[in-house]
Each structure stands twice: as C-alpha cells, then as structure tokens.
Amino acid sequence: MDHFHYRNGQLMAENVPLSQIAAKVGTPVYIYSTATLKRHLRIFSEAFEGLDALVCFAVKANSNQAVLRTLAREGAGADVVSLGELKRALQAGIPADKIVFAGVGKTRDEMAAALTAGIKQFNAESEAELETLNEVAGKLGKIAPVSVRVNPDVDAKTHAKISTGKSENKFGIAWQKAEAVYHRIGELANLRAVGVDLHIGSQLTDLTPFKEAFERVVGLVRELREKGHNIQHIDLGGGLGIPYDPTAETPPPPTAYGAMIREVMGDMDCSIILEPGRLIAGNAGLLLTEMLYEKQGENRTFYILDAAMNDLSRPAMYDAFHAIVPVAEPVENASTLKADFVGPVCESSDVFAKERPTTPMKAGDLVAIKSAGAYGAVMASTYNSRPLVPEVLVDGDRFAVIRKRQSLEELLALDTIPSWLSDD
Ligand SMILES: *Cc1c(COP(=O)(O)O)cnc(C)c1O
C-alpha cells in the first residue's frame, strides 16, 4: 500500500497534489512519500518481532540523504556498497554500528574509512578481499568484524540481471568452500568472524528460493560453530519483491517472509540482519513527467514523455514493468486504447511501456510512472546531456526539494578543455 491516490480528481502524494509540485519544481521529478517509507519499514520490521533482528536499508536502492534520515529516525540501519554510500548513511544519521558494508570490489580506502567509522561488519566476497582487509585493519591497529558472503547456488527465479545467488554469478564464495575460508579468517590476526551473509537476488516473488538458501546457510552456521567459530549472526540479505503490476505479481507479504525465517532459524541462538531496499522504497516513489507529444505510428500510438531512460532505466535495463497513470483522474467509463510510452532519448530501448492499455492522454498532461522510488534516481545518468532530475519528499501537507535539478551550466562545467585545445 502506498500514499499516492486520487482525491477530487487529482493524483496526490499524501495531501499534496502532484500538479502543485510540478508547477513549483517542474518535470521530470522524482517524488517520495514519507508516510509510505515509514509504513513499509514498520511493516517489514514487525514481521520479525520477537527475533533479534536489525533491518539495514540497502542504500543503493535510494541513497538520498533525506530518505535515509527518514528511515534512520525510524531505527533503520544501512547496507552500503561504496565509500559514497557509507558517507551518505553516516551523514544522514545512521549509527556506524548499524551499517554493514557489501560489494565484491572494496578498495583499501573504503576499508580504512569503514574501519575508522566503526561499522558493524564487512560482508566479504572473496579470499583476496579478506587478506587485504586484514592488512588494512592491521595498519590501523583495528580488528575488522567480518561475515563471509556465501553463494548458496540457488536459482532466485528472478530477472537474470538481478539474480546473484547462482554459482555462475560474481557474488560471494561457494558455500562448499566457506568452512576453509572461515578457518583462514581464524589465522588472520586482524579479522574476527562474526557472522555469515548471503543475498540471492532482487525482486523475488516466491519464498521457495529464499527458504532453500537460508536452510543451507543455517546448516553451514551449525558446522562452523562446531568447528569453534563464534558465529553470532546471519545476514539474510534483501530481495523480497514488490507488486509493480498488481494484476500480475503477488509477492509474499513480509509476514509470510518473517514466518518462514522464524521456521528456518528454529532454535538457532543467532541474531539476524535483513537488507531490504526495493521493499521499503520502491512503491514509496514515483517519477512525475509531462507528456510532450502524441505521435501516430503505423498501427501504434506513441505517447512521448519528457522523462527518459536516463532518468529511469529499469524498463530499458530489466524489461521492468511500471504502472503509468494520468495525474488527472480518468472519468468513469473512460475509453481506453493501447499506447507506447516513450522518452526523448535517441535509443530504441527508451521505452517505458509498450502497447499499454491506457485512457487517452494529450500533450501537456502530467503523467506518473509509479513504483520508481527504488533503483530510480540512483541509477540516473546524464546521457544525451540531460541534467539529473530533482527529487522531492512529501510529508503530509508539506513537500521539499531534497535534491535540486542539475542545471545545464553545472553539467557542462564538469568538462574541461586541455591547454592545447584552448582558444587563447
Ligand atoms: C541490492 C542488494 C540488496 C537489496 O536488494 P532489494 O532487492 O532492493 O531488497 C541487499 N543486499 C545486497 C548485498 C544487495 O546487493
């Protein structure tokens, strides 16, 4: 459930008409709902009530510091994958001891900064990384808390580009090798193994792959403990899917996910870490855009929007479905047609929806691309020299720009002309 709904014929974000935001900030613009962010975090967290659970929001889904601060105030930790994300999380007020650091290519600088900040744990993805982390920690006179990300080799049955738990993926260490790796950690003076970690993919709409993977990892933790490793927690990753297309997908609710985890964990005396990203932010945001033109192709109607694949790349990258709705509520029994919603970028993949049933729209209409709060603004680029679009946070009756629109001057000023090409 989200807080974007029609009232008096107008699509609202909480109590703010989207048309009001468009008039003030322009389009395209990302708009997030505070109430929805909080609600998703609360419902997710409640699914683990009674368990010793830490919810670390996956910052890569939406790294705006106002979003992070909203979640931090509700008690969320953070799962970060770069120094930039670590800094964002800390600056937004997420305590270091609630931050976990993932990623297959952490640099020495990133390790040093995270050690200095005193993060909860590193989720290590290779033996080489562990050796480097041991060195960096040694130089700083610190002990690095580590979990090894194991690859449980299960098929997440999601889009290939967001599947991470198969042996062919670059992520984690084969779970059969895990014991040897923990043994090695025991030999390294500046590392301390504190947990086991996994993350098998994103937008999972079935609990079965999760369950299979979690059972493997619980088995592994038992073995590791028998070998004398003091494993205190299991980081179960993120990945629970959301209904982008409520008519097509019915992902399990967080309560079912929580119940399954309770069952798999059984009487393991172990705390858990969860890393939801999409589930918290996805349906808490939309991309507001204006229709520029209608164009009749042969047997097709194109609705050309002022937003493009550089602003929201999920459809081009993952064939993702996003609901697209007019800001002015369609009248009852309005006629429908099929249209292709496209952007202005010079790529055939710049398509938000093909042959999408819709009520008629016309140039100048405001159009909302829904479920764009996760993996939206964070993945934007300036392709075609299109400036990064702004982000707005709504809270009840009020709204604020939480990232201003990049100006063309700012965009162009990033280039420099070398002396030998200089005109003077
Ligand atoms: C991307 C990612 C997540 C978040 O995934 P969602 O599908 O957004 O919940 C969590 N953990 C890791 C390690 C990730 O790479």
The ligand as a Gaussian input file, in Angstrom:
#p B3LYP/6-31G(d) Opt

LIG

0 1
 C       20.862000      -4.924000      -3.799000
 C       21.154000      -5.575000      -2.517000
 C       20.191000      -5.590000      -1.501000
 C       18.806000      -5.017000      -1.656000
 O       18.039000      -5.728000      -2.556000
 P       16.463000      -5.405000      -2.694000
 O       16.011000      -6.312000      -3.750000
 O       16.365000      -3.973000      -3.073000
 O       15.837000      -5.690000      -1.383000
 C       20.536000      -6.166000      -0.292000
 N       21.763000      -6.709000      -0.097000
 C       22.714000      -6.712000      -1.056000
 C       24.027000      -7.323000      -0.773000
 C       22.437000      -6.148000      -2.302000
 O       23.373000      -6.173000      -3.245000

